[in-house]
Amino acid sequence: MGEKKPADAIIMVHETTLQSWARDAGTFVLFVALIGIGIVANSSAMQWIGAIMAFITTMVRSSGKVERLTVEQARAKLDAIEAASS
């Protein structure tokens, strides 16, 4: 009746330094765009939303909750999750 759902997990298999920098640059551009459009539109709400999103994203990324595994370690972890849910 009450089937237990496995806990959510984020597994980063591989990310090069360039990919990491590109992801961070894209995030920065998003924040600048939100705050910049808020300035141009004279909307303090949009500026605040951009700042709050930047703060939350920075906190989540610095939390270290993402496991960085090799392909073999990720396969073993996924197999263990699959076995536990069966």
N, C-alpha and C positions, 0 to 999 in steps of 0.2 A: 504494500500500500504506500508507505512513505519511502520512496526510493531516495537514497542519499546522493546528492550531487557533489562531485569532487570540487575542491576549492579552485578558484580561478588562479591561473598562473601566467606570468609573462616571461618568455624565454627569448633572450637575444642570442641568436646562434652566431652571427658574424656581422661585424660592422667595422669598416675601415676608418681610419682617422679622417679621410676626406669625406666619407659618408656622414660621420658624426658632425663635422664642421658644417656640412651642407644642411643637415637637419637643424642644427642650432641657428644657422643664418636664416633659414626659412622661418623659424619661430620668431626670431628677432624682427624680421620684416613684417610679420603679422602684427606684432605689438606696435611697431612704428606706424603701420598703416592705420590701425584702429585709433591710436592716439592722434595721429596726424589728421585723419578725416574728422575726428572730434574737434580738433583745433580749427580746421577750415570751416566746418559746419557750425562752429561756436556751440558745440554740444558737450557740456561738462560730463554728462552721463556716459557718453561714448569714451571720453578720456578716462574716466574712472573704471569703466569696464575693461579697457585695454590694460590699465595698470593692475587691476585685480587679477586678470587672466595671466599677466606676466608673473605676478607674485605666486599664484597657485602653481603655475607650470614650473617655476624655479624650485619651489618647495618639493614638488613631486619628483623632479629629476634628481634632486640632491638627496632624496630619501634612500636611494640605493636598493629599492625593492626589485629591480629587474636583474634576473640572474643572467650572467654572461657565460655561456657554455660552449664547448666544442660541439661539433655535429654528433659525435659518438655519445657525449654526455647528454645531449638533448634527446637523442633517440632512447637512451636508457631511462631518462626521466619520463618521457611520454609513454613508454611501455609500462612503467610502474603505475602511472596515473590510469592508463587503460585497464591494467590488471585489477587495480583497486576499485574501479567503477563497474567491473563485470561481476 
